[in-house]
Amino acid sequence: MDDEPSLLVDETFQVKGSETGDGVDLIPYPHYSSNRHIFLTSTDVLTILDPSPLVQERYNETIAKLSKK
């Protein structure tokens, strides 16, 4: 079926702030939901980029904190 999701994006966050300094915040996404997984169809994906080192560091810190809960 064409409408079936073809991708699972795990541990999703919105990145806000500036990469210069400590101004990078990761906000749980989607908002107003405790789900940290998003199913997408291939038509929803425009591009996937590698995160900057600072964003990757913040993401790893955030995931480590959440796994301790």
PDB file of N, H, CA, C and O in Angstrom:
ATOM      1  N   MET A   1       0.848  -1.183   0.000  1.00  0.00           N
ATOM      2  CA  MET A   1       0.000   0.000   0.000  1.00  0.00           C
ATOM      3  C   MET A   1       0.896   1.250   0.000  1.00  0.00           C
ATOM      4  O   MET A   1       1.880   1.299   0.737  1.00  0.00           O
ATOM      5  N   ASP A   2       0.570   2.235  -0.801  1.00  0.00           N
ATOM      6  H   ASP A   2      -0.229   2.195  -1.400  1.00  0.00           H
ATOM      7  CA  ASP A   2       1.396   3.434  -0.940  1.00  0.00           C
ATOM      8  C   ASP A   2       1.405   4.318   0.300  1.00  0.00           C
ATOM      9  O   ASP A   2       2.359   5.068   0.511  1.00  0.00           O
ATOM     10  N   ASP A   3       0.370   4.247   1.119  1.00  0.00           N
ATOM     11  H   ASP A   3      -0.405   3.638   0.947  1.00  0.00           H
ATOM     12  CA  ASP A   3       0.270   5.132   2.278  1.00  0.00           C
ATOM     13  C   ASP A   3       0.947   4.586   3.520  1.00  0.00           C
ATOM     14  O   ASP A   3       0.965   5.257   4.553  1.00  0.00           O
ATOM     15  N   GLU A   4       1.499   3.396   3.448  1.00  0.00           N
ATOM     16  H   GLU A   4       1.484   2.852   2.609  1.00  0.00           H
ATOM     17  CA  GLU A   4       2.159   2.806   4.607  1.00  0.00           C
ATOM     18  C   GLU A   4       3.461   3.549   4.923  1.00  0.00           C
ATOM     19  O   GLU A   4       4.189   3.920   4.002  1.00  0.00           O
ATOM     20  N   PRO A   5       3.770   3.774   6.205  1.00  0.00           N
ATOM     21  CA  PRO A   5       5.039   4.413   6.556  1.00  0.00           C
ATOM     22  C   PRO A   5       6.215   3.558   6.099  1.00  0.00           C
ATOM     23  O   PRO A   5       6.175   2.330   6.160  1.00  0.00           O
ATOM     24  N   SER A   6       7.248   4.227   5.646  1.00  0.00           N
ATOM     25  H   SER A   6       7.281   5.225   5.596  1.00  0.00           H
ATOM     26  CA  SER A   6       8.428   3.495   5.188  1.00  0.00           C
ATOM     27  C   SER A   6       9.651   3.771   6.055  1.00  0.00           C
ATOM     28  O   SER A   6      10.684   3.122   5.894  1.00  0.00           O
ATOM     29  N   LEU A   7       9.540   4.731   6.973  1.00  0.00           N
ATOM     30  H   LEU A   7       8.700   5.259   7.103  1.00  0.00           H
ATOM     31  CA  LEU A   7      10.671   5.092   7.827  1.00  0.00           C
ATOM     32  C   LEU A   7      10.222   5.246   9.275  1.00  0.00           C
ATOM     33  O   LEU A   7       9.119   5.717   9.549  1.00  0.00           O
ATOM     34  N   LEU A   8      11.087   4.845  10.189  1.00  0.00           N
ATOM     35  H   LEU A   8      11.983   4.462   9.967  1.00  0.00           H
ATOM     36  CA  LEU A   8      10.874   5.103  11.608  1.00  0.00           C
ATOM     37  C   LEU A   8      12.019   5.983  12.080  1.00  0.00           C
ATOM     38  O   LEU A   8      13.184   5.600  11.976  1.00  0.00           O
ATOM     39  N   VAL A   9      11.692   7.159  12.597  1.00  0.00           N
ATOM     40  H   VAL A   9      10.746   7.470  12.682  1.00  0.00           H
ATOM     41  CA  VAL A   9      12.688   8.064  13.167  1.00  0.00           C
ATOM     42  C   VAL A   9      12.540   7.949  14.676  1.00  0.00           C
ATOM     43  O   VAL A   9      11.469   8.209  15.225  1.00  0.00           O
ATOM     44  N   ASP A  10      13.619   7.558  15.344  1.00  0.00           N
ATOM     45  H   ASP A  10      14.489   7.346  14.898  1.00  0.00           H
ATOM     46  CA  ASP A  10      13.609   7.235  16.766  1.00  0.00           C
ATOM     47  C   ASP A  10      14.227   8.370  17.573  1.00  0.00           C
ATOM     48  O   ASP A  10      15.151   9.036  17.108  1.00  0.00           O
ATOM     49  N   GLU A  11      13.712   8.591  18.791  1.00  0.00           N
ATOM     50  H   GLU A  11      12.961   8.050  19.169  1.00  0.00           H
ATOM     51  CA  GLU A  11      14.229   9.615  19.708  1.00  0.00           C
ATOM     52  C   GLU A  11      14.277  10.989  19.035  1.00  0.00           C
ATOM     53  O   GLU A  11      15.352  11.550  18.823  1.00  0.00           O
ATOM     54  N   THR A  12      13.120  11.512  18.709  1.00  0.00           N
ATOM     55  H   THR A  12      12.247  11.057  18.881  1.00  0.00           H
ATOM     56  CA  THR A  12      13.010  12.750  17.954  1.00  0.00           C
ATOM     57  C   THR A  12      12.973  13.977  18.851  1.00  0.00           C
ATOM     58  O   THR A  12      12.301  13.991  19.882  1.00  0.00           O
ATOM     59  N   PHE A  13      13.706  15.004  18.444  1.00  0.00           N
ATOM     60  H   PHE A  13      14.253  14.992  17.607  1.00  0.00           H
ATOM     61  CA  PHE A  13      13.758  16.280  19.151  1.00  0.00           C
ATOM     62  C   PHE A  13      13.821  17.406  18.147  1.00  0.00           C
ATOM     63  O   PHE A  13      14.323  17.238  17.036  1.00  0.00           O
ATOM     64  N   GLN A  14      13.305  18.560  18.545  1.00  0.00           N
ATOM     65  H   GLN A  14      12.897  18.697  19.448  1.00  0.00           H
ATOM     66  CA  GLN A  14      13.449  19.774  17.771  1.00  0.00           C
ATOM     67  C   GLN A  14      14.691  20.487  18.294  1.00  0.00           C
ATOM     68  O   GLN A  14      14.871  20.601  19.507  1.00  0.00           O
ATOM     69  N   VAL A  15      15.545  20.964  17.402  1.00  0.00           N
ATOM     70  H   VAL A  15      15.399  20.872  16.417  1.00  0.00           H
ATOM     71  CA  VAL A  15      16.764  21.671  17.794  1.00  0.00           C
ATOM     72  C   VAL A  15      16.478  23.160  17.723  1.00  0.00           C
ATOM     73  O   VAL A  15      16.042  23.668  16.690  1.00  0.00           O
ATOM     74  N   LYS A  16      16.725  23.863  18.830  1.00  0.00           N
ATOM     75  H   LYS A  16      17.079  23.450  19.670  1.00  0.00           H
ATOM     76  CA  LYS A  16      16.524  25.310  18.880  1.00  0.00           C
ATOM     77  C   LYS A  16      17.765  25.962  19.441  1.00  0.00           C
ATOM     78  O   LYS A  16      18.467  25.378  20.267  1.00  0.00           O
ATOM     79  N   GLY A  17      18.031  27.163  18.995  1.00  0.00           N
ATOM     80  H   GLY A  17      17.461  27.637  18.324  1.00  0.00           H
ATOM     81  CA  GLY A  17      19.134  27.933  19.530  1.00  0.00           C
ATOM     82  C   GLY A  17      20.221  28.168  18.508  1.00  0.00           C
ATOM     83  O   GLY A  17      20.041  27.967  17.307  1.00  0.00           O
ATOM     84  N   SER A  18      21.338  28.592  19.019  1.00  0.00           N
ATOM     85  H   SER A  18      21.484  28.755  19.995  1.00  0.00           H
ATOM     86  CA  SER A  18      22.475  28.949  18.183  1.00  0.00           C
ATOM     87  C   SER A  18      23.607  27.973  18.401  1.00  0.00           C
ATOM     88  O   SER A  18      23.834  27.514  19.520  1.00  0.00           O
ATOM     89  N   GLU A  19      24.310  27.660  17.350  1.00  0.00           N
ATOM     90  H   GLU A  19      24.126  28.034  16.440  1.00  0.00           H
ATOM     91  CA  GLU A  19      25.441  26.748  17.481  1.00  0.00           C
ATOM     92  C   GLU A  19      26.672  27.449  18.059  1.00  0.00           C
ATOM     93  O   GLU A  19      27.633  26.785  18.448  1.00  0.00           O
ATOM     94  N   THR A  20      26.655  28.760  18.119  1.00  0.00           N
ATOM     95  H   THR A  20      25.875  29.300  17.804  1.00  0.00           H
ATOM     96  CA  THR A  20      27.780  29.492  18.697  1.00  0.00           C
ATOM     97  C   THR A  20      27.567  29.575  20.202  1.00  0.00           C
ATOM     98  O   THR A  20      26.653  30.264  20.654  1.00  0.00           O
ATOM     99  N   GLY A  21      28.372  28.902  20.970  1.00  0.00           N
ATOM    100  H   GLY A  21      29.114  28.341  20.603  1.00  0.00           H
ATOM    101  CA  GLY A  21      28.225  28.890  22.422  1.00  0.00           C
ATOM    102  C   GLY A  21      27.354  27.744  22.883  1.00  0.00           C
ATOM    103  O   GLY A  21      27.225  26.737  22.187  1.00  0.00           O
ATOM    104  N   ASP A  22      26.749  27.891  24.060  1.00  0.00           N
ATOM    105  H   ASP A  22      26.853  28.709  24.626  1.00  0.00           H
ATOM    106  CA  ASP A  22      25.945  26.827  24.662  1.00  0.00           C
ATOM    107  C   ASP A  22      24.462  26.975  24.360  1.00  0.00           C
ATOM    108  O   ASP A  22      23.638  26.384  25.058  1.00  0.00           O
ATOM    109  N   GLY A  23      24.106  27.728  23.366  1.00  0.00           N
ATOM    110  H   GLY A  23      24.775  28.209  22.799  1.00  0.00           H
ATOM    111  CA  GLY A  23      22.705  28.029  23.113  1.00  0.00           C
ATOM    112  C   GLY A  23      21.934  26.990  22.336  1.00  0.00           C
ATOM    113  O   GLY A  23      20.992  27.348  21.629  1.00  0.00           O
ATOM    114  N   VAL A  24      22.291  25.704  22.431  1.00  0.00           N
ATOM    115  H   VAL A  24      23.056  25.413  23.005  1.00  0.00           H
ATOM    116  CA  VAL A  24      21.551  24.672  21.713  1.00  0.00           C
ATOM    117  C   VAL A  24      20.658  23.923  22.691  1.00  0.00           C
ATOM    118  O   VAL A  24      21.138  23.363  23.677  1.00  0.00           O
ATOM    119  N   ASP A  25      19.353  23.916  22.416  1.00  0.00           N
ATOM    120  H   ASP A  25      18.962  24.371  21.616  1.00  0.00           H
ATOM    121  CA  ASP A  25      18.385  23.188  23.234  1.00  0.00           C
ATOM    122  C   ASP A  25      17.712  22.128  22.378  1.00  0.00           C
ATOM    123  O   ASP A  25      17.401  22.362  21.210  1.00  0.00           O
ATOM    124  N   LEU A  26      17.491  20.969  22.967  1.00  0.00           N
ATOM    125  H   LEU A  26      17.744  20.780  23.916  1.00  0.00           H
ATOM    126  CA  LEU A  26      16.733  19.911  22.308  1.00  0.00           C
ATOM    127  C   LEU A  26      15.378  19.819  22.994  1.00  0.00           C
ATOM    128  O   LEU A  26      15.294  19.574  24.197  1.00  0.00           O
ATOM    129  N   ILE A  27      14.328  20.018  22.222  1.00  0.00           N
ATOM    130  H   ILE A  27      14.397  20.218  21.245  1.00  0.00           H
ATOM    131  CA  ILE A  27      12.970  20.036  22.740  1.00  0.00           C
ATOM    132  C   ILE A  27      12.257  18.786  22.235  1.00  0.00           C
ATOM    133  O   ILE A  27      12.265  18.521  21.033  1.00  0.00           O
ATOM    134  N   PRO A  28      11.642  18.012  23.128  1.00  0.00           N
ATOM    135  CA  PRO A  28      10.950  16.806  22.678  1.00  0.00           C
ATOM    136  C   PRO A  28       9.965  17.109  21.538  1.00  0.00           C
ATOM    137  O   PRO A  28       9.214  18.082  21.589  1.00  0.00           O
ATOM    138  N   TYR A  29       9.990  16.268  20.530  1.00  0.00           N
ATOM    139  H   TYR A  29      10.600  15.477  20.488  1.00  0.00           H
ATOM    140  CA  TYR A  29       9.131  16.432  19.363  1.00  0.00           C
ATOM    141  C   TYR A  29       8.571  15.078  18.980  1.00  0.00           C
ATOM    142  O   TYR A  29       9.332  14.110  18.979  1.00  0.00           O
ATOM    143  N   PRO A  30       7.320  14.941  18.663  1.00  0.00           N
ATOM    144  CA  PRO A  30       6.329  15.994  18.491  1.00  0.00           C
ATOM    145  C   PRO A  30       5.873  16.560  19.833  1.00  0.00           C
ATOM    146  O   PRO A  30       5.872  15.870  20.852  1.00  0.00           O
ATOM    147  N   HIS A  31       5.491  17.819  19.803  1.00  0.00           N
ATOM    148  H   HIS A  31       5.492  18.379  18.974  1.00  0.00           H
ATOM    149  CA  HIS A  31       5.012  18.497  21.005  1.00  0.00           C
ATOM    150  C   HIS A  31       3.709  17.860  21.477  1.00  0.00           C
ATOM    151  O   HIS A  31       2.953  17.298  20.685  1.00  0.00           O
ATOM    152  N   TYR A  32       3.467  17.958  22.751  1.00  0.00           N
ATOM    153  H   TYR A  32       4.081  18.415  23.395  1.00  0.00           H
ATOM    154  CA  TYR A  32       2.214  17.506  23.371  1.00  0.00           C
ATOM    155  C   TYR A  32       2.005  16.001  23.251  1.00  0.00           C
ATOM    156  O   TYR A  32       0.872  15.520  23.227  1.00  0.00           O
ATOM    157  N   SER A  33       3.109  15.265  23.176  1.00  0.00           N
ATOM    158  H   SER A  33       4.029  15.655  23.196  1.00  0.00           H
ATOM    159  CA  SER A  33       3.033  13.813  23.099  1.00  0.00           C
ATOM    160  C   SER A  33       4.251  13.222  23.794  1.00  0.00           C
ATOM    161  O   SER A  33       5.339  13.797  23.750  1.00  0.00           O
ATOM    162  N   SER A  34       4.069  12.082  24.428  1.00  0.00           N
ATOM    163  H   SER A  34       3.186  11.615  24.464  1.00  0.00           H
ATOM    164  CA  SER A  34       5.213  11.416  25.041  1.00  0.00           C
ATOM    165  C   SER A  34       5.898  10.470  24.057  1.00  0.00           C
ATOM    166  O   SER A  34       6.917   9.864  24.391  1.00  0.00           O
ATOM    167  N   ASN A  35       5.351  10.338  22.852  1.00  0.00           N
ATOM    168  H   ASN A  35       4.524  10.830  22.581  1.00  0.00           H
ATOM    169  CA  ASN A  35       5.976   9.488  21.833  1.00  0.00           C
ATOM    170  C   ASN A  35       7.280  10.104  21.355  1.00  0.00           C
ATOM    171  O   ASN A  35       7.335  11.297  21.058  1.00  0.00           O
ATOM    172  N   ARG A  36       8.318   9.303  21.281  1.00  0.00           N
ATOM    173  H   ARG A  36       8.274   8.333  21.522  1.00  0.00           H
ATOM    174  CA  ARG A  36       9.607   9.772  20.790  1.00  0.00           C
ATOM    175  C   ARG A  36       9.960   9.079  19.479  1.00  0.00           C
ATOM    176  O   ARG A  36      11.129   9.005  19.100  1.00  0.00           O
ATOM    177  N   HIS A  37       8.940   8.573  18.795  1.00  0.00           N
ATOM    178  H   HIS A  37       7.991   8.634  19.103  1.00  0.00           H
ATOM    179  CA  HIS A  37       9.133   7.902  17.520  1.00  0.00           C
ATOM    180  C   HIS A  37       8.163   8.500  16.504  1.00  0.00           C
ATOM    181  O   HIS A  37       7.011   8.790  16.827  1.00  0.00           O
ATOM    182  N   ILE A  38       8.636   8.680  15.289  1.00  0.00           N
ATOM    183  H   ILE A  38       9.572   8.445  15.027  1.00  0.00           H
ATOM    184  CA  ILE A  38       7.778   9.196  14.227  1.00  0.00           C
ATOM    185  C   ILE A  38       7.883   8.255  13.032  1.00  0.00           C
ATOM    186  O   ILE A  38       8.982   7.941  12.576  1.00  0.00           O
ATOM    187  N   PHE A  39       6.746   7.811  12.534  1.00  0.00           N
ATOM    188  H   PHE A  39       5.853   8.066  12.905  1.00  0.00           H
ATOM    189  CA  PHE A  39       6.705   7.043  11.297  1.00  0.00           C
ATOM    190  C   PHE A  39       6.455   8.010  10.149  1.00  0.00           C
ATOM    191  O   PHE A  39       5.558   8.850  10.222  1.00  0.00           O
ATOM    192  N   LEU A  40       7.242   7.893   9.100  1.00  0.00           N
ATOM    193  H   LEU A  40       7.971   7.211   9.040  1.00  0.00           H
ATOM    194  CA  LEU A  40       7.119   8.773   7.943  1.00  0.00           C
ATOM    195  C   LEU A  40       7.000   7.960   6.670  1.00  0.00           C
ATOM    196  O   LEU A  40       7.485   6.832   6.582  1.00  0.00           O
ATOM    197  N   THR A  41       6.346   8.557   5.688  1.00  0.00           N
ATOM    198  H   THR A  41       5.952   9.473   5.760  1.00  0.00           H
ATOM    199  CA  THR A  41       6.400   7.979   4.355  1.00  0.00           C
ATOM    200  C   THR A  41       7.596   8.586   3.641  1.00  0.00           C
ATOM    201  O   THR A  41       8.065   9.656   4.028  1.00  0.00           O
ATOM    202  N   SER A  42       8.081   7.946   2.639  1.00  0.00           N
ATOM    203  H   SER A  42       7.699   7.077   2.324  1.00  0.00           H
ATOM    204  CA  SER A  42       9.276   8.446   1.957  1.00  0.00           C
ATOM    205  C   SER A  42       9.035   9.805   1.307  1.00  0.00           C
ATOM    206  O   SER A  42       9.993  10.540   1.067  1.00  0.00           O
ATOM    207  N   THR A  43       7.801  10.155   1.021  1.00  0.00           N
ATOM    208  H   THR A  43       7.023   9.558   1.216  1.00  0.00           H
ATOM    209  CA  THR A  43       7.514  11.457   0.420  1.00  0.00           C
ATOM    210  C   THR A  43       7.661  12.594   1.432  1.00  0.00           C
ATOM    211  O   THR A  43       7.762  13.756   1.037  1.00  0.00           O
ATOM    212  N   ASP A  44       7.675  12.277   2.747  1.00  0.00           N
ATOM    213  H   ASP A  44       7.592  11.333   3.068  1.00  0.00           H
ATOM    214  CA  ASP A  44       7.817  13.302   3.782  1.00  0.00           C
ATOM    215  C   ASP A  44       9.272  13.671   4.046  1.00  0.00           C
ATOM    216  O   ASP A  44       9.544  14.689   4.682  1.00  0.00           O
ATOM    217  N   VAL A  45      10.192  12.873   3.574  1.00  0.00           N
ATOM    218  H   VAL A  45       9.972  12.046   3.057  1.00  0.00           H
ATOM    219  CA  VAL A  45      11.606  13.090   3.871  1.00  0.00           C
ATOM    220  C   VAL A  45      12.238  13.861   2.721  1.00  0.00           C
ATOM    221  O   VAL A  45      12.319  13.373   1.594  1.00  0.00           O
ATOM    222  N   LEU A  46      12.681  15.067   3.027  1.00  0.00           N
ATOM    223  H   LEU A  46      12.616  15.463   3.943  1.00  0.00           H
ATOM    224  CA  LEU A  46      13.337  15.873   1.994  1.00  0.00           C
ATOM    225  C   LEU A  46      14.835  15.626   1.996  1.00  0.00           C
ATOM    226  O   LEU A  46      15.446  15.428   0.946  1.00  0.00           O
ATOM    227  N   THR A  47      15.415  15.639   3.174  1.00  0.00           N
ATOM    228  H   THR A  47      14.919  15.799   4.028  1.00  0.00           H
ATOM    229  CA  THR A  47      16.849  15.409   3.268  1.00  0.00           C
ATOM    230  C   THR A  47      17.192  15.064   4.702  1.00  0.00           C
ATOM    231  O   THR A  47      16.511  15.503   5.629  1.00  0.00           O
ATOM    232  N   ILE A  48      18.224  14.297   4.887  1.00  0.00           N
ATOM    233  H   ILE A  48      18.777  13.941   4.134  1.00  0.00           H
ATOM    234  CA  ILE A  48      18.713  13.975   6.223  1.00  0.00           C
ATOM    235  C   ILE A  48      20.155  14.434   6.282  1.00  0.00           C
ATOM    236  O   ILE A  48      20.964  14.066   5.431  1.00  0.00           O
ATOM    237  N   LEU A  49      20.481  15.235   7.281  1.00  0.00           N
ATOM    238  H   LEU A  49      19.824  15.534   7.973  1.00  0.00           H
ATOM    239  CA  LEU A  49      21.805  15.823   7.406  1.00  0.00           C
ATOM    240  C   LEU A  49      22.513  15.300   8.640  1.00  0.00           C
ATOM    241  O   LEU A  49      21.870  14.860   9.593  1.00  0.00           O
ATOM    242  N   ASP A  50      23.825  15.347   8.623  1.00  0.00           N
ATOM    243  H   ASP A  50      24.347  15.705   7.848  1.00  0.00           H
ATOM    244  CA  ASP A  50      24.595  15.033   9.819  1.00  0.00           C
ATOM    245  C   ASP A  50      24.528  16.223  10.763  1.00  0.00           C
ATOM    246  O   ASP A  50      24.645  17.365  10.318  1.00  0.00           O
ATOM    247  N   PRO A  51      24.341  15.979  12.068  1.00  0.00           N
ATOM    248  CA  PRO A  51      24.292  17.095  13.021  1.00  0.00           C
ATOM    249  C   PRO A  51      25.684  17.688  13.225  1.00  0.00           C
ATOM    250  O   PRO A  51      26.703  17.036  12.998  1.00  0.00           O
ATOM    251  N   SER A  52      25.689  18.925  13.653  1.00  0.00           N
ATOM    252  H   SER A  52      24.861  19.454  13.838  1.00  0.00           H
ATOM    253  CA  SER A  52      26.963  19.539  14.017  1.00  0.00           C
ATOM    254  C   SER A  52      27.492  18.842  15.269  1.00  0.00           C
ATOM    255  O   SER A  52      26.717  18.200  15.978  1.00  0.00           O
ATOM    256  N   PRO A  53      28.784  18.951  15.559  1.00  0.00           N
ATOM    257  CA  PRO A  53      29.333  18.324  16.772  1.00  0.00           C
ATOM    258  C   PRO A  53      28.629  18.765  18.052  1.00  0.00           C
ATOM    259  O   PRO A  53      28.412  17.946  18.945  1.00  0.00           O
ATOM    260  N   LEU A  54      28.267  20.046  18.158  1.00  0.00           N
ATOM    261  H   LEU A  54      28.443  20.711  17.433  1.00  0.00           H
ATOM    262  CA  LEU A  54      27.595  20.541  19.361  1.00  0.00           C
ATOM    263  C   LEU A  54      26.204  19.936  19.497  1.00  0.00           C
ATOM    264  O   LEU A  54      25.816  19.533  20.594  1.00  0.00           O
ATOM    265  N   VAL A  55      25.454  19.864  18.417  1.00  0.00           N
ATOM    266  H   VAL A  55      25.769  20.191  17.526  1.00  0.00           H
ATOM    267  CA  VAL A  55      24.114  19.272  18.462  1.00  0.00           C
ATOM    268  C   VAL A  55      24.214  17.783  18.783  1.00  0.00           C
ATOM    269  O   VAL A  55      23.406  17.260  19.550  1.00  0.00           O
ATOM    270  N   GLN A  56      25.183  17.107  18.213  1.00  0.00           N
ATOM    271  H   GLN A  56      25.840  17.532  17.590  1.00  0.00           H
ATOM    272  CA  GLN A  56      25.356  15.683  18.494  1.00  0.00           C
ATOM    273  C   GLN A  56      25.703  15.455  19.968  1.00  0.00           C
ATOM    274  O   GLN A  56      25.205  14.511  20.582  1.00  0.00           O
ATOM    275  N   GLU A  57      26.544  16.305  20.531  1.00  0.00           N
ATOM    276  H   GLU A  57      26.948  17.071  20.032  1.00  0.00           H
ATOM    277  CA  GLU A  57      26.898  16.201  21.949  1.00  0.00           C
ATOM    278  C   GLU A  57      25.667  16.388  22.830  1.00  0.00           C
ATOM    279  O   GLU A  57      25.437  15.613  23.758  1.00  0.00           O
ATOM    280  N   ARG A  58      24.872  17.428  22.533  1.00  0.00           N
ATOM    281  H   ARG A  58      25.059  18.058  21.779  1.00  0.00           H
ATOM    282  CA  ARG A  58      23.655  17.692  23.319  1.00  0.00           C
ATOM    283  C   ARG A  58      22.667  16.528  23.197  1.00  0.00           C
ATOM    284  O   ARG A  58      22.030  16.143  24.178  1.00  0.00           O
ATOM    285  N   TYR A  59      22.545  15.975  21.996  1.00  0.00           N
ATOM    286  H   TYR A  59      23.063  16.288  21.200  1.00  0.00           H
ATOM    287  CA  TYR A  59      21.640  14.845  21.780  1.00  0.00           C
ATOM    288  C   TYR A  59      22.079  13.648  22.610  1.00  0.00           C
ATOM    289  O   TYR A  59      21.254  13.025  23.278  1.00  0.00           O
ATOM    290  N   ASN A  60      23.357  13.320  22.577  1.00  0.00           N
ATOM    291  H   ASN A  60      24.027  13.826  22.033  1.00  0.00           H
ATOM    292  CA  ASN A  60      23.867  12.185  23.348  1.00  0.00           C
ATOM    293  C   ASN A  60      23.657  12.400  24.846  1.00  0.00           C
ATOM    294  O   ASN A  60      23.307  11.458  25.558  1.00  0.00           O
ATOM    295  N   GLU A  61      23.866  13.625  25.336  1.00  0.00           N
ATOM    296  H   GLU A  61      24.150  14.390  24.758  1.00  0.00           H
ATOM    297  CA  GLU A  61      23.628  13.941  26.746  1.00  0.00           C
ATOM    298  C   GLU A  61      22.148  13.765  27.093  1.00  0.00           C
ATOM    299  O   GLU A  61      21.816  13.204  28.137  1.00  0.00           O
ATOM    300  N   THR A  62      21.266  14.239  26.222  1.00  0.00           N
ATOM    301  H   THR A  62      21.536  14.694  25.373  1.00  0.00           H
ATOM    302  CA  THR A  62      19.831  14.155  26.455  1.00  0.00           C
ATOM    303  C   THR A  62      19.363  12.704  26.485  1.00  0.00           C
ATOM    304  O   THR A  62      18.602  12.318  27.372  1.00  0.00           O
ATOM    305  N   ILE A  63      19.807  11.909  25.536  1.00  0.00           N
ATOM    306  H   ILE A  63      20.426  12.222  24.816  1.00  0.00           H
ATOM    307  CA  ILE A  63      19.414  10.501  25.480  1.00  0.00           C
ATOM    308  C   ILE A  63      19.945   9.751  26.715  1.00  0.00           C
ATOM    309  O   ILE A  63      19.246   8.907  27.276  1.00  0.00           O
ATOM    310  N   ALA A  64      21.173  10.058  27.131  1.00  0.00           N
ATOM    311  H   ALA A  64      21.741  10.743  26.675  1.00  0.00           H
ATOM    312  CA  ALA A  64      21.747   9.411  28.323  1.00  0.00           C
ATOM    313  C   ALA A  64      20.907   9.734  29.561  1.00  0.00           C
ATOM    314  O   ALA A  64      20.645   8.847  30.374  1.00  0.00           O
ATOM    315  N   LYS A  65      20.485  10.980  29.711  1.00  0.00           N
ATOM    316  H   LYS A  65      20.697  11.700  29.051  1.00  0.00           H
ATOM    317  CA  LYS A  65      19.652  11.373  30.848  1.00  0.00           C
ATOM    318  C   LYS A  65      18.304  10.652  30.820  1.00  0.00           C
ATOM    319  O   LYS A  65      17.818  10.194  31.854  1.00  0.00           O
ATOM    320  N   LEU A  66      17.707  10.554  29.637  1.00  0.00           N
ATOM    321  H   LEU A  66      18.102  10.926  28.797  1.00  0.00           H
ATOM    322  CA  LEU A  66      16.395   9.911  29.521  1.00  0.00           C
ATOM    323  C   LEU A  66      16.474   8.405  29.779  1.00  0.00           C
ATOM    324  O   LEU A  66      15.522   7.817  30.291  1.00  0.00           O
ATOM    325  N   SER A  67      17.578   7.788  29.438  1.00  0.00           N
ATOM    326  H   SER A  67      18.352   8.266  29.023  1.00  0.00           H
ATOM    327  CA  SER A  67      17.696   6.342  29.644  1.00  0.00           C
ATOM    328  C   SER A  67      17.902   5.995  31.116  1.00  0.00           C
ATOM    329  O   SER A  67      17.688   4.849  31.510  1.00  0.00           O
ATOM    330  N   LYS A  68      18.314   6.961  31.932  1.00  0.00           N
ATOM    331  H   LYS A  68      18.489   7.892  31.611  1.00  0.00           H
ATOM    332  CA  LYS A  68      18.504   6.730  33.369  1.00  0.00           C
ATOM    333  C   LYS A  68      17.184   6.806  34.137  1.00  0.00           C
ATOM    334  O   LYS A  68      17.110   6.355  35.280  1.00  0.00           O
ATOM    335  N   LYS A  69      16.153   7.366  33.529  1.00  0.00           N
ATOM    336  H   LYS A  69      16.213   7.733  32.601  1.00  0.00           H
ATOM    337  CA  LYS A  69      14.850   7.523  34.204  1.00  0.00           C
ATOM    338  C   LYS A  69      14.130   6.213  34.324  1.00  0.00           C
ATOM    339  O   LYS A  69      13.025   6.164  34.863  1.00  0.00           O
TER     340      LYS A  69
END
